[in-house]
Amino acid sequence: MLEVKVVNLKRVKVDTLVVPVCEDHEIHTDNTLKSLIGAAKAFSEFKGKKGDVITLFEPSETRITRALFFGLGKAETLTGESFRAFAGKAVKSCINAGLPAMTLATPSAAELTINAETLFGTLMEGACLGNHIFDRYKMEKEKTPVKTVVLMATAAQKKAYSGLAKSVAAVCGASVMAREWVTTPSNDKRPEAFAELIQKAARTAGLKTRIMDDRWLEKQQFGAMLAVAQGSSAKPRLVTMEYTPKDAVKTVVLVGKGVTFDSGGINLKPSGSIETMKMDMSGAAAVAGTMMAVARLKPGIKVVGVMPLVENMPSGTAIRPGDIIRSYTGKTIEIGNTDAEGRLILIDAMAWAVKQYKPDTLIDLATLTGACVVALGEKIAGVFSKDPELAAGIVASGEKTHERCWRLPLPEDYKELLKNDFADLANVSSSRWGGAITAALFLSEFVGDTRWAHIDIAGPAWAKKASDYCGAGGTGFGVRLLCDWIGKL
């Protein structure tokens, strides 16, 4: 889909040219583009302000069929995210108009406060991510993705960034795959089916994949995970994906929460909270998507994805508040609320992964708490870690990818809220406040001394409405974040 080319606008025929324009500064150096922008700004309705859009057909002295101009606002406000959003808007505009290809007029980095690699990378990301249409359940396919996006470049830029196009396509393709899994309805991705979907995708990437069934989980004594799963007729699965390069000296394990539907169990979720609970496996989707990208990016470290998959349902066999269960580590837990199930499947998977792989770093992703959404809103994830450097690295990757994260505290004294009269721990806090913190502290009890971070993606994993480069539904949040973080190791 992505191509980086040298394009002479006076000689080459271009069906659709897309041009970003600032209201107060010329960000292009090509004389033909400058002339076209002048013609566009001659119209009163287009001045380059943010949100301004105009189309000119067959501009004179060119072989361009149509030129679409998008206003970006003032130059000093522009960031990588500005260009990511612009490219997403541009692709969506072409999709809506039924245009199969577009040529993007890349601005001159010298005229901006961002470097050329960031500029090309964010434009590519926005184009790839904005080109996703989820319509598999519709009889009539009303729209078609754009087939080709050409980024205009100098000869030197073409040489420098053609490889970047391949890596961006790999990461964004994996992010889109995660979106697809999240948006897929729960009846088509119950644990066994979701495990098979992951395995099928992994085969194409050459990843070593294992699916462990409920009998294996029983033998290994995954008591917490099995307790969550026992209320459903769908049996649980544990999926692992492994990327192991030669001479790898570091191992990173990624663990993703995979509740394919979360009814809340006996503590049934009310209307208004239950309708979108097909997305409660977003952590597992993000981990699987990251592994797909890792297989193509080929970093020099071993990366393992671990995904516990269950369905949390109410029935005559479901766990009850007041039940006491025994986790993989042997620690006992009294169930205070059956809707605090994600942490139960994570602790068994994390403790097993620590024992099995002895990772240098372990990161878990989970749509874990509504409390984190209350704290940070629907677009920012919470990061918890006792390692300041690890937390800072994740936050920095979030800034770069615009999969934003904010570090929240892990105060030791809050562990008092998880103490229980009858078991080693309670699965919920004795206080109604600070729920995201106490959930993270609960997880921390099961990783030992392993360098660990927990990312609560309850807010940004799902979009209620479409944005510039993401449709409504699953967002694939975490894939680009983790790929960027892994790339820096």
N, C-alpha and C positions, 0 to 999 in steps of 0.2 A: 504493500500500500504506500509506504513512504519512499520518496526518491529525493535526492539532492542533486540539482542540475544547474548548469550555467544556461541562462535563458536571455536571449536578445529579443526584447519586446517589439523591436521594429521589424525584425525578420521572421521570427517564429510565430506560427499560428497558435493562439491560446483561446480556448473556448471560454474558460472562466478564470479571471484573475481576481484575487482577493487582496486588498491593500489595507493595512492598518495605518491610521492617520492620527496625529496629535493636533490639538487645537492651537498650541502655542510654540511648536518647534518642528522643524523638518527632520524626520528620522530616516529619510531615504537619500541616497546620493545619486541614484540613477536618474538621468535627465528626463527620460521618458516618463518615469514614475512621478517625478516632480510636476511635469506638465499635466499629467492625468489628475493629480491631486488638486492642482490649481483649477482645472475644469470642474471638478467635483465641488470645490469650495465656492465656486461662482454661484451655486444655487443657495438660496437663503436657508433651506432646511438642513444643510450640511455644513458644519463648521469644525468638525473633528471633535466635538464634545462627546463625552462618554455616553454611549447609547445611540448616537447619530449613525444612520445607515442610509446609503444611497447607491443606486445602480446606474451606470452609464452603458449604453449599448453601442457597439461598434465605434469606439472613439476614433477620431481621425488620425491618420498617419500611423496607424497600428494595424495588426492582424488579430486584434482581440475582439471576440464576439460580445462579451459582457465583462464589465469591471465592477466589482462590489467593493465599496469603501466602508470601513467600520471605524467610527470615532473611538479613541481611547482616552480622551481627556488630556490633562496637562502632563507633560513629559516627566516632570519631577515626581509624579505619583506612580510611575510605572515600575513594576516588579516582574519577576519571572511568572508569578501567578496571573498578572495582567495579560501576558501573552499566551499563557495556557488557556485562560478563559476566552480570549479573542479567537484562538484557533478552534476551540470547541464550538463557539457560536458560528464561526464561518462554515465549518463542516455541517452543522445542523441546518444552516441556511441552505446549503447545497442539497442536502437530503430532502428537505421540504420542497425544494424546487425541482427535484428529480434530476439533478445534474450529476453525472457519473464521475467527474474528475474536477480538480481545481489546482490552480497554480498560486502559491502563496508568496507574496512579495515580502521577503525577509528584510526587516529594517537593518540599518547599519549599526552595529554594536558600538561603534565609536561615537555615535550620537546619543547613546543611552548610558545609564549608570550601571548596567549589567554586562557581563562579559559575553563573548560570542557563543561559547559552549552552552551557557545557561540559556541564552536566547534561542538557539537552535533546539536544544533539548526540551524546553517548555513548549515551544510551538509544536514539536513532534508529539509530545505527550497529549496536549489539548486536542490535536487532530485525531489521534488514535482513540482516546477515551470518548470523545464526542461522537465517534462513528459507530457507536454500539446501539443496536435496536433489539429489544427483547419482545419478540412477537410470535414465539413458537406455539402459543396456545390460541392464536387467532387464525381463523379460516382464510381471511383476506389479508395478504401481506401488502399493506398500503405504501410502505416506504422501503427503499433499498439503500444500503450503505454506499458511501462514496468508494469507488474502486481505487483511485489513485490520488495522492496528494503530493505535489511537487513543491519543494522549497527552493526558491531561487537562491543562488550562491555564486561566489567567485570561484575560480578554478582552485584556489588554495583551500577555500572553505569546503568545496566538494570533496577534496582529498581528505580533509581533516574530519568531516562529520558524516560521511557515508556509513562508517562503522557505528557511529552513534545511533543512526537510524535503526540498525539491526537490534541493538541492545534495548532501545526505547520500545521498539515493537514487541520484543520478548517480554519485557516487564508489563507493558500496558495490555498486551494480549492475555497475560496471566491474571491481571487485575480484572479484566472483562470476564474471564472464566470464573473468577470468584464471584463477581456480580451475578452471573447466570445461575450459579449454584444457590446463592442466597435467595434470589427471586423465584426460583423453582418452587412450586407448592409442595407442602409436606407429604402429600399422598404419593408423590413421585420421588421422594428422597428419604424414605424411612431408613434407619441405620444401615440395613443390609444393602439397600439400593444405592445409598449415597457412597458407601464404601466401594461398591463396584464402579460407580462413576469416577471416583478418584483413581482407582486402580487402572481403569481403561485409559484415562488421561496420562497417567504416569508411564504407561507402557510406551506411548508415543514419544516421551521425553527420555526414555532409557533409564528411568529411576528404579531402584530396587524397592519393591512395595510388598508389604505383608498385611493380611487381614486376619485378625485374631477374633474368634467367635466367642459366644457366651460360655462354652465349655472350657475353653482356654482361660477365660477370665476367672471362672470359678476355681480352676486348678491353681492359678496364680494368686487367688484370694484378693481380687479387686472388689472388696466388700462395699465400699462407698459407691462406686460406679454401678455395681449390680443392684444396689438398693434403689437407686434412682430409676433404673430400667425396669424394675419388677412390676410396675403398674401397667406396662404396655404389652400388647401381644407381639410387638416388634422386638426382636432380640438385639442386644447391644453389640457393637463391634469396636475394636481398637485397630486403627490403621497406622502403619508407619511407612514413611517414604525416606529413603536414604540416598544422599549424594556423597560419594567418597572418592575424591581425587587422589592420585598417587602422592606420596610424601606429605600428606596433610598432617600438620602438627597441632592444629586446634580443632575442637569440635563444638559446634553450636547446635543446641536442640530447641526447636520451636514447638510449643504445645498449643493447640487450638480447641476451644470449647465447641462441641458439636451436638447440641440439643436440637434435633431436627424438627421437633415441635415441642413447645413448652406450654402446657396447659396450666402449670402451677401445681399440678398434682392435687392432693386432697385440699390444699390451700388454693383453690381454683381462682385463676385470674378473672377479674370482672370484665364486662364489656368496656371497650375503649383501650384495654391493655392486651387483650388476647388475640386480636385479629391479625396482627403482624408477627406472631410468634414463630412463623416459619423461618424468621431471620435469626433465631437463637443459635444457629450453627455458623454464624459469620466468622467466628474465630477459627474454626476448622477450615472453612473455605479460604480464608486469608493465608493460613499456613500451607494448605495444599497448593494454592496459587503461587505463593512464594517459592515453593519447591519446584514447581514447573519452570519458573523464571530462572532459578538457580541452575537448573540442569542445562540451560542454554547460555547463561552468563559465565559459568564455569569458574567460580572463585577458587582460591587455593586452600580452602578449609573444608572440613567435613561438616555437612549440614544435614540434620535429621528433623523430619516433621512427624509429630505424634498427635493423633486425632482421636479422642474418645467420642464415640457416637452413640447417643441414646435418644429415646423419646420419653418425655415426662408426662404421664397420663394418670388420671384418677380411675381407680377400679377396686375391686375386692382384694386385689393382691398388692395394691400400692402401699408404699411406706406411709406411716402416720406420724403426726406430731407426737412426740414423746417416745418414739422408737429409739433404740440405741443400736448403732451399727459399728462394725469394726473395719477400719480402712486398711489399705495395702500395707502400711507401715506397722499396723497393730494398734495404733491409737484409736480409742473409741470416741464416738460422736453422738450426742443426743440431738435428735431432729426437733428443732423449734419451729421450723417452717419448711414445708415441702417445696416451696417456690424458691428456696435458696439451694437449688440443685446443681447449678453450674460448678460451684466450688467443690462439690463432692466428687464429680467425675474428674475434675482437674487434679485434685490431690493424689488420686490413685495413679493417674497417667504421669504426673510430674515425678512422684516418688519412684515409680518404676523406671522412668527415663533416666533419672539420676543414677540409679543402680546399674541399669543396662549399658548406658553410654558414657557415664562419667564425664559429662560435658564441662568445658571451660566456662560456658555461659548458657543459661537457660532463660528463654523468654516465653511467657504465655500471653495469648490474646483471647479475650472473652467479652462477650456482651454480658457483663456480670451483674451490674447493679443500676437500678434507676437512680440511686443516690448520686452516682457519678454524673448522670445527665442533669440532675438538679444543680450540681456544683458547677459544671462546665458547659452546659448546653448541649445541643445536638450536633455540633461540628468539631468538637475538641475531645480527644481521648485523655484519660487520666493515666499517668505513669507512676508506678510505685517501685522503689528499689532502695536497698540499703547501700548501694554502690553509687556514689555521686557521679563518677565518670560514665558509668553505663547509662544512668538516667539522662545525663547531659547529651550523650551521643544520640540517644533515641529522640530527644527533643530537637536536636539540631537537624536530624534527618527529617523530622516532621516539618520543620521550617522550610527546608529545601523542597520537599515534595508537596507541601501544603496539605499533608495529612497530619494536621496539627495535634500536638500533645502538650500536656502541662504536668509537671511533676507535683505530686501530692505527698504528704508526709506519712511516715510509718512510726508513730510514737509508741514506744514500748508500753507505756502505762495503759494504752487503750486495749492491750491484750487482756486486761482484767475483765473486760466486757464479754469475753468469750469463755470465761470460766464456767464450769457446770458442777452441780452438786452430785451428779450420778455418773458422769462420763468424763473423759479427759478434756473434751471440748464441746461447746455447743456450736451448731452450724449457723446460728444467727446471734447478733449482739443482744445484750440485755438492755440496750438503749436504742431508741428510735433514731438517734442522730449519728452522723459519721459512718453511714453504712458502707460506703465505698472503701473507707480506710479499714474498718474491721474485717471486711471481706478479704482485702489484700493481706492483712495480718493473719487471717485464718490460713490462707495459701502458704504464707511464709513458714508455717510450722512443718511443712512437708518437703522442703528443698534442702534441708541441712545447711552445710556451709557453701553450697554451690552459688556462684555469682548468678544473680537472678533478677529479673524485672517482670512486673505484671503490667499489662496494658489493658485498661478497661475501655472497650470500644462500644459500649452500649448506646452512646449517642450517635456517633458518625457512621456506624455500620449500615444504617438504613436511612434513605431519603424519602420524605413524605411527598416531595414534589421535585421535578427536574431542575437541575442547575445548568450552568453553561456547558459543562462537559460530562454530565452524568444524568441519566434518566431517573425517574422515580423508581424506588425499590432498593435492592442491594447496591452498595457503593464499591465493594471490593476494598474497603479501607484496610490498610495494613500491608498490602502487597508492595506497593512502591516504597513505603516507609521502611519495611524490613530489607528490601533489596538494596536500598541506598545505605542502610546501616551495615549490612553484610559486606557491601563493596568497599567499605572503609577499614575493614579489619586486616 
